[in-house]
Amino acid sequence: MSKDNRQAIIDVATQLMTEKGIENTSLADIAREADISKGTLYYYYSSRSDLIFDIAEQHIDNLTAYLTAWFDQSAQQYAPQELLKNIFEALLRAELRGKLHLYLVQQAVVDDATLKERFKAKYASWRQMLEERLSLVMGEQSSLSALASIIIAVIDGLLIQSILGVEEIDLDEIARWLAYLADT
């Protein structure tokens, strides 16, 4: 199995699912867009669920790696409020990633128990990563677990608002309040 072929399929499927939605994207659509036969696609992915699972896995791993690397590079440079604002801005700029994330979460909640379990595990991992990174900036505090959970919830909420086109999201004010809550 070629890793390049698998990645090309994932890339095409990600683009189509983001544009058309997961439920409106068939394996035939993906094969056609990837310029491969259905048989070749079925060699790599015997079901749409398997492909969605790999897309979700890659998406979650990429997002985790991005957040971890960004935090590691930036944590000592910023005050908590600035750090939070920069995280929010960076994630909201990645519109394609945000749309895919929401599609995959919807699929996990509505229709795919395996994907749901993967997301639950990744959210726990993100919370732990945020707690560790926040402790570098804010020191050890008992409230870091709660703050990490709030940040993840805010990120998901901001993604939804951004994709819907809600205007006037004041990231400075949101970050200021979160930093204030963490400090109290």
Secondary structure, DSSP 8 states (H G I E B T S, - for coil): --HHHHHHHHHHHHHHHHHH-STT--HHHHHHHHT--HHHHHHH-SSHHHHHHHHHHHHHHHHHHHHHHHHHHHTTTS-HHHHHHHHHHHHHH-HHHHHHHHHHHHHHHHT-HHHHHHHHHHHHHHHHHHHHHHHHHH-S-TTHHHHHHHHHHHHHHHHHHHHHT-----HHHHHHHHHHHHH-
